Amino acid sequence: MLIHVVKSKIHRVKVTGAELNYIGSITIDKDLLDAANIVEGEKVQVVNNNNGERLETYAIPGPRGSGEITLNGAAARKVSKGDILILITYAILTQEEAKTFKPSLVFPNQDNLLI
């Protein structure tokens, strides 16, 4: 049996932008992507702590050290600048693999930078 488990989590980042007229995705500071072990194009679940919205999109890298968290395309309608998000990715593992798997958890500071 295969199960979904949390692979990566970036906890409590602040939205820095929302670009409606864009193809789609979420732009995330490359430093945060690397720390969370998230690759370009990977599916990301976005949980908005301010309004309860949940959506799925894919990650694209933003400039390193910028703290950028920008929702693009239709997802831009689900956030406001300054909203606090939790970003989560999942892996599909066997139950045995899941017992020893350790997710990458990132807790950035209030400026979305690594501490």
PyRosetta script that sets phi, psi and omega in degrees:
from pyrosetta import init, pose_from_sequence

init()
pose = pose_from_sequence("MLIHVVKSKIHRVKVTGAELNYIGSITIDKDLLDAANIVEGEKVQVVNNNNGERLETYAIPGPRGSGEITLNGAAARKVSKGDILILITYAILTQEEAKTFKPSLVFPNQDNLLI")
pose.set_psi(1, 140.6)
pose.set_omega(1, 175.8)
pose.set_phi(2, -107.5)
pose.set_psi(2, 143.1)
pose.set_omega(2, 179.5)
pose.set_phi(3, -132.0)
pose.set_psi(3, 154.9)
pose.set_omega(3, 176.0)
pose.set_phi(4, -89.9)
pose.set_psi(4, 130.4)
pose.set_omega(4, 176.4)
pose.set_phi(5, -130.8)
pose.set_psi(5, 156.8)
pose.set_omega(5, 176.8)
pose.set_phi(6, -65.0)
pose.set_psi(6, 124.5)
pose.set_omega(6, 177.5)
pose.set_phi(7, -96.6)
pose.set_psi(7, -42.4)
pose.set_omega(7, -175.6)
pose.set_phi(8, -146.2)
pose.set_psi(8, 149.2)
pose.set_omega(8, 175.4)
pose.set_phi(9, -148.2)
pose.set_psi(9, 128.1)
pose.set_omega(9, 170.3)
pose.set_phi(10, -108.7)
pose.set_psi(10, 112.2)
pose.set_omega(10, -168.3)
pose.set_phi(11, -98.0)
pose.set_psi(11, 122.5)
pose.set_omega(11, 172.2)
pose.set_phi(12, 63.0)
pose.set_psi(12, 65.4)
pose.set_omega(12, 171.1)
pose.set_phi(13, -102.2)
pose.set_psi(13, 154.2)
pose.set_omega(13, -177.4)
pose.set_phi(14, -99.7)
pose.set_psi(14, 133.2)
pose.set_omega(14, 176.5)
pose.set_phi(15, -65.5)
pose.set_psi(15, 126.5)
pose.set_omega(15, 178.5)
pose.set_phi(16, -103.1)
pose.set_psi(16, -13.5)
pose.set_omega(16, -179.8)
pose.set_phi(17, -168.1)
pose.set_psi(17, 160.9)
pose.set_omega(17, 176.7)
pose.set_phi(18, -143.9)
pose.set_psi(18, 114.7)
pose.set_omega(18, -175.4)
pose.set_phi(19, -113.9)
pose.set_psi(19, 95.1)
pose.set_omega(19, -177.6)
pose.set_phi(20, -62.6)
pose.set_psi(20, -41.8)
pose.set_omega(20, -175.9)
pose.set_phi(21, -88.5)
pose.set_psi(21, 64.7)
pose.set_omega(21, -180.0)
pose.set_phi(22, -143.6)
pose.set_psi(22, 157.5)
pose.set_omega(22, -175.7)
pose.set_phi(23, -60.0)
pose.set_psi(23, -39.0)
pose.set_omega(23, -179.6)
pose.set_phi(24, 142.9)
pose.set_psi(24, 161.2)
pose.set_omega(24, 175.8)
pose.set_phi(25, 123.6)
pose.set_psi(25, -176.2)
pose.set_omega(25, 171.8)
pose.set_phi(26, -127.8)
pose.set_psi(26, 126.6)
pose.set_omega(26, 177.2)
pose.set_phi(27, -89.9)
pose.set_psi(27, 126.1)
pose.set_omega(27, -176.3)
pose.set_phi(28, -129.0)
pose.set_psi(28, 132.0)
pose.set_omega(28, 174.8)
pose.set_phi(29, -42.6)
pose.set_psi(29, 127.2)
pose.set_omega(29, -177.0)
pose.set_phi(30, -57.7)
pose.set_psi(30, -33.3)
pose.set_omega(30, 176.9)
pose.set_phi(31, -61.1)
pose.set_psi(31, -41.1)
pose.set_omega(31, 178.9)
pose.set_phi(32, -68.7)
pose.set_psi(32, -41.3)
pose.set_omega(32, 177.6)
pose.set_phi(33, -57.9)
pose.set_psi(33, -47.8)
pose.set_omega(33, -178.7)
pose.set_phi(34, -63.4)
pose.set_psi(34, -44.3)
pose.set_omega(34, -178.9)
pose.set_phi(35, -63.0)
pose.set_psi(35, -33.7)
pose.set_omega(35, -178.2)
pose.set_phi(36, -91.4)
pose.set_psi(36, -1.2)
pose.set_omega(36, -179.7)
pose.set_phi(37, 61.8)
pose.set_psi(37, 41.0)
pose.set_omega(37, 177.0)
pose.set_phi(38, -106.1)
pose.set_psi(38, 132.4)
pose.set_omega(38, -178.5)
pose.set_phi(39, -102.1)
pose.set_psi(39, 156.2)
pose.set_omega(39, 178.4)
pose.set_phi(40, -56.4)
pose.set_psi(40, 131.8)
pose.set_omega(40, 179.5)
pose.set_phi(41, 88.0)
pose.set_psi(41, -5.7)
pose.set_omega(41, -179.4)
pose.set_phi(42, -70.5)
pose.set_psi(42, 141.9)
pose.set_omega(42, 177.7)
pose.set_phi(43, -66.1)
pose.set_psi(43, 134.2)
pose.set_omega(43, -178.7)
pose.set_phi(44, -127.7)
pose.set_psi(44, 131.4)
pose.set_omega(44, 170.8)
pose.set_phi(45, -89.6)
pose.set_psi(45, 129.8)
pose.set_omega(45, -179.4)
pose.set_phi(46, -109.9)
pose.set_psi(46, 121.5)
pose.set_omega(46, 178.9)
pose.set_phi(47, -114.1)
pose.set_psi(47, 119.0)
pose.set_omega(47, -178.3)
pose.set_phi(48, -94.8)
pose.set_psi(48, 112.8)
pose.set_omega(48, -179.7)
pose.set_phi(49, -69.4)
pose.set_psi(49, -22.4)
pose.set_omega(49, -176.8)
pose.set_phi(50, -79.0)
pose.set_psi(50, -35.8)
pose.set_omega(50, -175.7)
pose.set_phi(51, -126.8)
pose.set_psi(51, 0.8)
pose.set_omega(51, 177.3)
pose.set_phi(52, 80.9)
pose.set_psi(52, -1.4)
pose.set_omega(52, 179.2)
pose.set_phi(53, -64.3)
pose.set_psi(53, 143.8)
pose.set_omega(53, 172.3)
pose.set_phi(54, -131.2)
pose.set_psi(54, 136.8)
pose.set_omega(54, 178.3)
pose.set_phi(55, -150.1)
pose.set_psi(55, 164.4)
pose.set_omega(55, 175.6)
pose.set_phi(56, -120.2)
pose.set_psi(56, 140.0)
pose.set_omega(56, 176.7)
pose.set_phi(57, -151.5)
pose.set_psi(57, -160.3)
pose.set_omega(57, 179.0)
pose.set_phi(58, -131.3)
pose.set_psi(58, 153.7)
pose.set_omega(58, -174.3)
pose.set_phi(59, -85.0)
pose.set_psi(59, 138.0)
pose.set_omega(59, 166.4)
pose.set_phi(60, -128.8)
pose.set_psi(60, 144.0)
pose.set_omega(60, -175.7)
pose.set_phi(61, -76.7)
pose.set_psi(61, 138.2)
pose.set_omega(61, 171.6)
pose.set_phi(62, -104.5)
pose.set_psi(62, 173.9)
pose.set_omega(62, -178.6)
pose.set_phi(63, -58.3)
pose.set_psi(63, 137.9)
pose.set_omega(63, 178.2)
pose.set_phi(64, -60.5)
pose.set_psi(64, 138.3)
pose.set_omega(64, 175.7)
pose.set_phi(65, 73.1)
pose.set_psi(65, 8.0)
pose.set_omega(65, -177.1)
pose.set_phi(66, -86.9)
pose.set_psi(66, -22.9)
pose.set_omega(66, -174.3)
pose.set_phi(67, 72.4)
pose.set_psi(67, 12.5)
pose.set_omega(67, -175.3)
pose.set_phi(68, -67.7)
pose.set_psi(68, 131.0)
pose.set_omega(68, 170.4)
pose.set_phi(69, -137.6)
pose.set_psi(69, 97.6)
pose.set_omega(69, -176.7)
pose.set_phi(70, -121.1)
pose.set_psi(70, 126.6)
pose.set_omega(70, 173.7)
pose.set_phi(71, -89.4)
pose.set_psi(71, 131.4)
pose.set_omega(71, -175.1)
pose.set_phi(72, -116.3)
pose.set_psi(72, 153.2)
pose.set_omega(72, 177.8)
pose.set_phi(73, 70.1)
pose.set_psi(73, -148.7)
pose.set_omega(73, -175.7)
pose.set_phi(74, -58.2)
pose.set_psi(74, -30.8)
pose.set_omega(74, 179.8)
pose.set_phi(75, -61.7)
pose.set_psi(75, -22.2)
pose.set_omega(75, 178.9)
pose.set_phi(76, -60.6)
pose.set_psi(76, -24.6)
pose.set_omega(76, 179.0)
pose.set_phi(77, -75.7)
pose.set_psi(77, -11.7)
pose.set_omega(77, -175.5)
pose.set_phi(78, -96.9)
pose.set_psi(78, -1.5)
pose.set_omega(78, -177.8)
pose.set_phi(79, -136.6)
pose.set_psi(79, 162.9)
pose.set_omega(79, 169.5)
pose.set_phi(80, -127.1)
pose.set_psi(80, 148.5)
pose.set_omega(80, 176.6)
pose.set_phi(81, -53.6)
pose.set_psi(81, 131.4)
pose.set_omega(81, -179.2)
pose.set_phi(82, 98.0)
pose.set_psi(82, -15.1)
pose.set_omega(82, 176.8)
pose.set_phi(83, -60.1)
pose.set_psi(83, 150.0)
pose.set_omega(83, 178.4)
pose.set_phi(84, -100.1)
pose.set_psi(84, 127.6)
pose.set_omega(84, -176.3)
pose.set_phi(85, -119.4)
pose.set_psi(85, 155.9)
pose.set_omega(85, 165.3)
pose.set_phi(86, -117.6)
pose.set_psi(86, 128.6)
pose.set_omega(86, -178.9)
pose.set_phi(87, -110.3)
pose.set_psi(87, 126.6)
pose.set_omega(87, -173.2)
pose.set_phi(88, -131.7)
pose.set_psi(88, 137.7)
pose.set_omega(88, 168.7)
pose.set_phi(89, -120.5)
pose.set_psi(89, 159.4)
pose.set_omega(89, -176.6)
pose.set_phi(90, -128.1)
pose.set_psi(90, 155.0)
pose.set_omega(90, 173.4)
pose.set_phi(91, -122.6)
pose.set_psi(91, 154.8)
pose.set_omega(91, 175.8)
pose.set_phi(92, -106.1)
pose.set_psi(92, 116.5)
pose.set_omega(92, -175.3)
pose.set_phi(93, -129.9)
pose.set_psi(93, 161.6)
pose.set_omega(93, 169.6)
pose.set_phi(94, -72.8)
pose.set_psi(94, 162.2)
pose.set_omega(94, 178.5)
pose.set_phi(95, -59.8)
pose.set_psi(95, -38.1)
pose.set_omega(95, 179.3)
pose.set_phi(96, -65.6)
pose.set_psi(96, -43.9)
pose.set_omega(96, 177.2)
pose.set_phi(97, -62.0)
pose.set_psi(97, -40.6)
pose.set_omega(97, -177.0)
pose.set_phi(98, -63.8)
pose.set_psi(98, -28.6)
pose.set_omega(98, -178.2)
pose.set_phi(99, -65.0)
pose.set_psi(99, -28.0)
pose.set_omega(99, -177.7)
pose.set_phi(100, -113.1)
pose.set_psi(100, -6.2)
pose.set_omega(100, -177.8)
pose.set_phi(101, -68.9)
pose.set_psi(101, 138.0)
pose.set_omega(101, 176.9)
pose.set_phi(102, -118.1)
pose.set_psi(102, 118.7)
pose.set_omega(102, 179.7)
pose.set_phi(103, -71.8)
pose.set_psi(103, 160.9)
pose.set_omega(103, 173.9)
pose.set_phi(104, -91.8)
pose.set_psi(104, 114.7)
pose.set_omega(104, -178.6)
pose.set_phi(105, -113.5)
pose.set_psi(105, 128.5)
pose.set_omega(105, -177.3)
pose.set_phi(106, -123.2)
pose.set_psi(106, 132.0)
pose.set_omega(106, -179.6)
pose.set_phi(107, -124.0)
pose.set_psi(107, 84.0)
pose.set_omega(107, -177.8)
pose.set_phi(108, -70.3)
pose.set_psi(108, 167.5)
pose.set_omega(108, 176.7)
pose.set_phi(109, -79.9)
pose.set_psi(109, -174.8)
pose.set_omega(109, -175.2)
pose.set_phi(110, -68.0)
pose.set_psi(110, -11.7)
pose.set_omega(110, 176.9)
pose.set_phi(111, -102.2)
pose.set_psi(111, 14.8)
pose.set_omega(111, 179.5)
pose.set_phi(112, 65.4)
pose.set_psi(112, 26.4)
pose.set_omega(112, 179.8)
pose.set_phi(113, -109.1)
pose.set_psi(113, 152.8)
pose.set_omega(113, 178.2)
pose.set_phi(114, -66.4)
pose.set_psi(114, 143.4)
pose.set_omega(114, 177.9)
pose.set_phi(115, -100.9)
pose.dump_pdb("model.pdb")
